[in-house]
Amino acid sequence: MINPIMISLIIGITQAIKIAGLPKKFAPIVSLVLGIIMCVFFESKGDIKQSVLDGIILGLTASGLFSGYKSMTKNSKN
């Protein structure tokens, strides 16, 4: 199950890593890896394949939500 709190954590951690100096082009990869790690360690119910798939979905969702929010706020400023 995809946890909205985990999505928020991934967005926040990825932003902190970007502020620390990570090039922005690597942010989706960081989100993906964080999603997989979080699901495998915190949401694992014995099925590692399902946890990895959930982690991929979680990471890509976090990355997409942030980029969507960014593009919406950028367009509203014009």
Secondary structure, 3 states (H helix, E strand, C coil): CCCHHHHHHHHHHHHHHHHCCCCHHHHHHHHHHHHHHHHHHHCCCCCHHHHHHHHHHHHHHHHHHHHHHHHHHHHHHC
